[in-house]
Amino acid sequence: MFSYRHAFHAGNHADVLKHTVLLAVLRHMTQKDTALNVFDTHAGAGLYRLDGDYAKTSEEAAEGFLKLVATKPKQPFAPVLQDYVDMVAGFNNTDHWSVYPGSPFIIQSLLRERDKLKLYELHPTDTKTLTANVAQLEAGRQVAILREDGFEGLKKFLPPPSRRALVLCDPSYEVKNDYGRVLDMVADALLRFATGTYAVWYPIIPRPEAHDLPKRLKTMANKAGKSWLHATLTVKSSKLTQDAQGEVVRPGLPASGMFLINPPHTLKAQLKDALPQMVELLGQDSNAAFTLDSAG
């Protein structure tokens, strides 16, 4: 259960999609004066070293964020993509990209004094690292770290007193029943707090549960009469290949998606400009593509 470490994957193409969307949603939601409550159900360690052993082992950032900033686009970055690059730059003091902020630090960087952030993390090492990282922010009671199951822990805080909340749910999906637990969590959350904004990240891999998840979220949103947005980014084929020695080579994560219920009305237009650039700059073969659908 505790095998997954996001440090191996920090800054990969899935993070580029997820964090660009997250930042755009937060920019919109923090425009209203009313206090915002943000919940990160699978927080990880919060901050990651791109020049550390974990990142160097997988080199996923090299095909993700680092590739994004190393390649000159044909046109200037779309505003939301530029905002994302600028935000990561704020965590790096030189031209050397050594630090990558995870969702807890991206979220906290946009919060106002009246807003609250709850971070859930079960991995013992990551919880310890997250606690040490968050301590540097000196954010006081604004940020709470809970070493408990985010799927379950969320329930007792919905609805929040201010009636405004964003829930980010991005489990590793290494445990097969995570797909079902995401659906159960969103269904329960909509009953408790129908007007909250729910953002679910998921991997697009050759697995029935991965393909069913967005379909079932869409059905759930439609039945509840809620607006939704679904964005996907594919960077390469998911097919297995063989190396020169005839050994099977697994492609790694080929694609991922973000499904949002009650998204900001501004988000689709922002992603319409940003997603083609992600394909252009992060695509690894002719299968690179994006999709963007919404309703409500």
C-alpha positions as CSV (number, residue, x, y, z in Angstrom):
1,M,0.0,0.0,0.0
2,F,2.9,2.4,0.8
3,S,5.0,1.7,-2.3
4,Y,3.9,4.7,-4.3
5,R,6.2,7.8,-4.1
6,H,5.3,10.8,-6.2
7,A,9.0,12.0,-6.0
8,F,9.7,9.5,-8.9
9,H,7.0,11.2,-11.1
10,A,7.2,14.9,-10.0
11,G,7.1,17.3,-12.9
12,N,6.0,14.7,-15.5
13,H,3.6,15.4,-18.3
14,A,0.6,14.4,-16.0
15,D,1.8,17.0,-13.5
16,V,1.9,19.7,-16.2
17,L,-1.8,19.0,-17.0
18,K,-2.9,18.6,-13.5
19,H,-1.1,21.6,-12.1
20,T,-2.0,24.0,-15.0
21,V,-5.7,23.1,-14.4
22,L,-5.3,23.4,-10.6
23,L,-3.7,26.8,-10.8
24,A,-6.3,28.1,-13.3
25,V,-9.2,26.9,-11.0
26,L,-7.6,28.5,-7.9
27,R,-7.0,31.8,-9.7
28,H,-10.7,32.0,-10.4
29,M,-11.9,30.8,-7.0
30,T,-9.8,33.2,-5.0
31,Q,-11.3,36.2,-6.8
32,K,-14.4,36.1,-4.6
33,D,-14.0,37.6,-1.1
34,T,-15.6,34.7,0.7
35,A,-13.2,32.3,2.4
36,L,-12.2,29.2,0.4
37,N,-11.6,25.8,1.8
38,V,-9.3,23.5,-0.2
39,F,-8.8,19.8,0.4
40,D,-6.0,17.7,-1.1
41,T,-6.9,14.1,-0.6
42,H,-3.5,12.6,-1.6
43,A,-0.9,15.4,-0.8
44,G,2.4,13.6,-1.2
45,A,5.6,15.3,0.1
46,G,4.6,18.8,-1.1
47,L,8.0,19.8,-2.6
48,Y,10.3,17.7,-4.8
49,R,13.9,17.9,-6.0
50,L,14.3,17.7,-9.8
51,D,18.0,17.1,-9.3
52,G,17.5,14.4,-6.6
53,D,17.9,10.7,-6.8
54,Y,14.2,9.9,-7.2
55,A,13.7,12.3,-10.1
56,K,17.0,11.2,-11.8
57,T,16.0,7.6,-11.5
58,S,12.8,8.0,-13.5
59,E,13.7,11.1,-15.5
60,E,10.0,11.7,-16.0
61,A,10.4,15.5,-15.5
62,A,12.8,15.5,-18.5
63,E,9.8,14.6,-20.7
64,G,7.4,16.8,-18.7
65,F,8.0,20.2,-17.1
66,L,11.7,20.4,-18.0
67,K,10.9,19.7,-21.7
68,L,8.2,22.3,-21.6
69,V,10.6,25.1,-20.5
70,A,13.5,23.9,-22.7
71,T,11.5,23.9,-25.9
72,K,10.7,27.2,-27.6
73,P,7.0,27.2,-28.6
74,K,5.9,28.5,-32.0
75,Q,3.7,31.0,-30.3
76,P,4.1,32.5,-26.8
77,F,2.7,30.3,-24.0
78,A,-1.0,30.4,-23.5
79,P,-1.7,32.6,-20.4
80,V,-2.6,29.7,-18.1
81,L,0.5,27.8,-19.2
82,Q,2.7,30.8,-18.7
83,D,1.2,31.3,-15.3
84,Y,2.1,27.7,-14.4
85,V,5.7,28.1,-15.6
86,D,6.0,31.4,-13.7
87,M,4.6,29.7,-10.6
88,V,7.2,26.9,-10.7
89,A,9.9,29.5,-11.4
90,G,9.0,31.2,-8.1
91,F,10.3,28.2,-6.3
92,N,13.6,28.3,-8.1
93,N,16.2,31.0,-7.6
94,T,18.4,30.5,-10.6
95,D,18.1,29.3,-14.2
96,H,18.7,25.8,-12.9
97,W,15.3,24.1,-12.3
98,S,16.0,22.2,-9.1
99,V,12.7,22.4,-7.2
100,Y,9.2,21.3,-8.3
101,P,6.2,22.3,-6.1
102,G,3.5,19.6,-5.6
103,S,-0.1,20.5,-5.3
104,P,0.1,21.5,-1.5
105,F,2.6,24.3,-2.3
106,I,0.8,25.4,-5.5
107,I,-2.4,25.7,-3.5
108,Q,-0.9,27.5,-0.5
109,S,0.9,30.0,-2.7
110,L,-2.5,31.3,-3.9
111,L,-4.4,31.3,-0.6
112,R,-5.5,34.4,1.1
113,E,-5.3,34.8,4.9
114,R,-8.9,33.8,5.4
115,D,-8.6,30.6,3.3
116,K,-7.9,27.1,4.7
117,L,-6.0,24.1,3.3
118,K,-6.3,20.5,4.5
119,L,-3.7,18.0,3.3
120,Y,-4.2,14.3,3.6
121,E,-1.3,11.8,3.3
122,L,-0.9,8.2,4.6
123,H,2.6,7.4,3.5
124,P,4.7,7.6,6.6
125,T,7.9,9.0,4.9
126,D,5.9,11.4,2.8
127,T,3.9,12.6,5.8
128,K,7.1,13.4,7.6
129,T,8.6,15.2,4.6
130,L,5.4,17.1,4.0
131,T,5.3,18.2,7.7
132,A,8.9,19.5,7.5
133,N,8.2,21.2,4.1
134,V,5.0,22.9,5.3
135,A,6.8,24.1,8.5
136,Q,9.0,26.3,6.3
137,L,5.9,28.2,5.1
138,E,5.1,29.4,8.6
139,A,1.5,29.3,7.6
140,G,0.2,28.6,11.1
141,R,-3.3,27.2,11.3
142,Q,-4.0,27.9,7.7
143,V,-2.6,24.6,6.6
144,A,-3.5,21.4,8.4
145,I,-1.7,18.0,7.7
146,L,-3.8,15.0,8.5
147,R,-2.2,11.5,8.4
148,E,-5.4,9.8,7.5
149,D,-7.3,8.4,4.5
150,G,-8.3,11.4,2.4
151,F,-11.3,9.5,0.9
152,E,-12.9,9.2,4.3
153,G,-11.4,12.2,6.0
154,L,-13.1,14.6,3.6
155,K,-16.6,13.7,4.8
156,K,-16.5,15.4,8.2
157,F,-15.6,18.8,6.6
158,L,-18.3,19.0,4.0
159,P,-20.1,21.3,3.7
160,P,-17.6,23.9,4.9
161,P,-18.8,26.9,7.0
162,S,-18.1,29.4,4.1
163,R,-20.0,27.2,1.6
164,R,-17.0,27.4,-0.8
165,A,-14.6,24.5,-1.4
166,L,-12.3,22.9,-3.9
167,V,-11.4,19.2,-3.6
168,L,-8.4,17.9,-5.5
169,C,-8.4,14.1,-5.6
170,D,-5.4,12.4,-7.3
171,P,-4.6,9.0,-5.8
172,S,-1.8,6.9,-7.3
173,Y,-4.3,4.3,-8.6
174,E,-1.7,1.6,-7.9
175,V,-4.4,0.0,-5.7
176,K,-7.1,-1.2,-8.1
177,N,-10.0,-0.2,-5.9
178,D,-8.9,3.5,-5.9
179,Y,-11.1,3.9,-9.0
180,G,-14.2,2.8,-7.1
181,R,-13.2,4.8,-4.1
182,V,-12.9,8.0,-6.2
183,L,-16.5,7.5,-7.5
184,D,-17.8,6.8,-4.0
185,M,-16.1,9.9,-2.6
186,V,-17.4,12.2,-5.3
187,A,-20.9,10.8,-5.0
188,D,-20.9,11.2,-1.2
189,A,-19.4,14.7,-1.5
190,L,-22.1,15.9,-4.0
191,L,-24.8,14.8,-1.5
192,R,-23.1,16.6,1.4
193,F,-22.1,19.7,-0.6
194,A,-23.6,19.9,-4.1
195,T,-22.0,23.3,-5.0
196,G,-18.4,22.4,-4.3
197,T,-15.8,22.2,-7.1
198,Y,-14.4,18.7,-7.5
199,A,-11.2,18.0,-9.5
200,V,-10.2,14.4,-10.2
201,W,-6.9,13.4,-11.8
202,Y,-6.6,9.9,-13.3
203,P,-4.2,8.0,-15.5
204,I,-5.2,6.9,-19.0
205,I,-3.8,3.3,-19.2
206,P,-5.0,0.1,-20.8
207,R,-7.2,-0.9,-17.9
208,P,-11.1,-1.0,-17.9
209,E,-11.4,1.0,-14.7
210,A,-9.3,3.9,-16.1
211,H,-11.6,4.2,-19.1
212,D,-14.8,3.8,-17.1
213,L,-13.9,6.4,-14.4
214,P,-14.5,9.6,-16.5
215,K,-17.7,8.1,-18.1
216,R,-19.1,7.3,-14.7
217,L,-18.1,10.8,-13.3
218,K,-19.9,12.3,-16.3
219,T,-23.0,10.3,-15.7
220,M,-22.9,11.3,-12.0
221,A,-22.6,15.0,-12.8
222,N,-25.4,14.9,-15.4
223,K,-27.7,13.1,-13.0
224,A,-27.0,15.7,-10.3
225,G,-27.6,18.5,-12.8
226,K,-24.0,19.8,-12.4
227,S,-21.7,21.3,-15.0
228,W,-18.5,19.3,-15.8
229,L,-15.3,19.6,-17.8
230,H,-13.1,16.8,-19.0
231,A,-9.6,17.4,-20.3
232,T,-7.0,14.8,-21.4
233,L,-3.4,14.9,-22.6
234,T,-1.8,12.0,-24.5
235,V,1.9,12.2,-25.2
236,K,2.7,8.8,-26.7
237,S,1.4,5.4,-27.6
238,S,0.5,2.9,-24.8
239,K,1.7,-0.1,-26.8
240,L,4.4,-2.3,-25.5
241,T,7.6,-2.3,-27.7
242,Q,10.8,-4.4,-27.8
243,D,14.4,-3.2,-27.5
244,A,17.4,-4.4,-29.5
245,Q,17.8,-7.4,-27.3
246,G,14.1,-8.5,-27.7
247,E,13.2,-7.4,-24.2
248,V,9.7,-6.0,-23.7
249,V,9.8,-2.2,-23.0
250,R,6.8,-0.7,-21.1
251,P,6.0,2.8,-22.3
252,G,5.4,4.3,-18.9
253,L,2.4,6.6,-18.4
254,P,1.2,7.6,-21.9
255,A,-1.7,9.9,-21.0
256,S,-3.8,11.3,-18.2
257,G,-7.0,13.3,-17.6
258,M,-8.6,15.8,-15.4
259,F,-12.4,15.6,-14.7
260,L,-14.0,18.5,-12.9
261,I,-17.5,18.9,-11.5
262,N,-18.7,22.6,-11.1
263,P,-15.6,24.0,-12.8
264,P,-15.1,27.7,-13.3
265,H,-16.9,28.9,-16.4
266,T,-13.6,30.4,-17.6
267,L,-11.7,27.2,-17.6
268,K,-12.6,25.7,-21.0
269,A,-11.5,28.7,-23.0
270,Q,-8.2,28.8,-21.1
271,L,-7.5,25.2,-21.7
272,K,-8.5,25.4,-25.4
273,D,-5.4,27.6,-25.9
274,A,-3.1,25.7,-23.6
275,L,-3.7,22.0,-24.5
276,P,-2.5,22.2,-28.1
277,Q,0.7,23.7,-26.8
278,M,1.1,20.9,-24.4
279,V,0.7,18.4,-27.3
280,E,3.2,20.4,-29.4
281,L,5.9,20.6,-26.7
282,L,5.4,17.4,-24.8
283,G,4.3,14.9,-27.5
284,Q,6.7,12.0,-28.0
285,D,5.2,10.3,-31.1
286,S,2.3,10.7,-33.6
287,N,-0.2,9.6,-31.0
288,A,0.2,12.8,-29.0
289,A,-3.3,14.5,-28.7
290,F,-5.7,16.2,-26.4
291,T,-9.4,16.2,-25.8
292,L,-11.6,18.9,-24.1
293,D,-15.3,18.4,-23.4
294,S,-17.8,20.0,-21.1
295,A,-21.5,20.4,-20.4
296,G,-23.8,22.4,-18.2
